[in-house]
Amino acid sequence: MAISAVRPGDRATAMRRFSEELFQALRPTLMPDPRRPGWPEQYVREACEAGIARLAADPRSLPMVARSLFSGSRSLIRAHEQLRAAKIIEHHAKRARSFFDAERGAAGAPGGPPRCAALNRKGKPCGREPIWGTPYCVSHTPKPVRAA
């Protein structure tokens, strides 16, 4: 079942499928660890799930997700495969972002009021309404830096 065939309201299924496709694409580039069999695969799988969940919560975090996923798994990827792995991560993250952008629509969650684009301390999306003209609520609006 292709990602585009996932129903728009079934976000959890889409997240699982995107993270699994990303992991399966990265799997051949991983180096085996004879001291800890299966550990590199498990680590990269969890990193893929966390990255896709972050993209689902805030699609604008694409550069940070791709960068953190690559830097976290770089030591587990063969040296001659690292450029290819970076391109794989970027490609899959862009596909996930476009899917979640389309699902979210222009005004936030489908059928609901707009929501703040920030994540709380537990990594869940903020539920407050954003200030008009900005993507963030009062609590998450960046404070201006004062000159010393």
N, C-alpha and C positions, 0 to 999 in steps of 0.2 A: 504494500500500500504506500503510495507516494505521499510526501508531505502535503502537496497541494490538494490531495484527496481527503485530508483531515477536516472534519467539520470545524467551522470557525470558533464555536464555543468550547471545543475540546482542547484547551490549552495544555493540560497535563500530558495528554497523548502526544501532542506536537513537540513538547519539550523533550519527552523520552525519545522520540524518533530522531529529532535533530541531534541530540547528544549521542545516541547510538550510532548514527551515520558518521558523525565526526570521529568517534572512537574507532570505528571499523576502518575509516580512511587512514587514521594515524597508526593503527596497530602494526602494519608491516615495517614501519620506520623505527620501532622500539628495539632497544638492545635487550637481550635476555640477561637476567641477573642470576648467576648460578647459586649465589648464597641465599637469595630470597626468590624462589620461583613464583611467578605470577604477580609479584608486587608491582613491577612497573605498569602492567596492564591495569591493575586495580587503581593505582594512583591516577593514571591518565583518564580512566573512565570517570572517576569521581571529579576530577578537574573539569572534564567536558560537561558533566551534569551541572556543576556549579556555574560554569561560564554561560551555558544556555539558560539557566534559571535567571541569571543576572540580566541577560539580554531580554528575556521575557518581561522582567520587571521594568527595565529601562532600556529601550532600544538605542538610545543615544550613547550608551556605554560601550559601543562596538570597539573602538580603538583600545580601550582599557581591557576589555575582555580578551581580545585577540593577543594583546601584548602579555597579559598576565598568564594566560594559558600556555603560550609559547615559552615564556621565561621559566615557568614552573616545571615544564616537562622537557626542557631543552637538554638537560643532563642525561635524560633517559633515551634520547634520540641519537641515532648514529650520526657522526659528524658530516658525512657526505649526503645525508638525507635532511639536514636541518632547513635548508632553503625550501625544499619541497614541502616539508612539514609546515613551515610558516605560511606558505601559499595555501595549503589545504585548510589550515585553521581560518585564515582570512576568508576564503571562499565559503566555507560552511557557516561562519559567523555572519557574513553578509546575507546569505540565504535565510538564516534564522531571523535576522533583523527585518528583512523585507516582509517575511511572513507575519511577524508580530506587529509590525507597523500597520500592515493591511488589516489585521485582526482588530487592532486597537482603534483604528479610524483616526480622524482628525481631532476629535473632541475627547479623547480618553477611552475608557472602556465602552464597548458597544452598548447603546441604550441607557447609559448612565451619565451623570455629570462629569466634567473633567476632574482629574485627580492630580495631586502633586507628583512630580516626577522623581522625587527623592526616595531613598530607601531608609528605613529606620535602623536601629542598632541590631536588630535581629535579622536584617536582610529582607524584610518584607516591605512592599510598597506602602508609602505614606497614604493614609486615607483621607487627608484633608483636601479642601478645595484650593486650587492655586490662586494667587493674586492675579487680577485681570492683566493680561498682556505678558505674563511671565509663566514659566512652567512650574514654579515652586510656590508653596504656601508661605505664610508669614514666618514660620519657624525655620524653614529651609532656604529662605532667600539669602544669598551671599551678602555679608555685611561689607560696607565700603571700607577700604583700608585708609587709615588716617596717616598723613605725613607727619613725621616726627620733628 
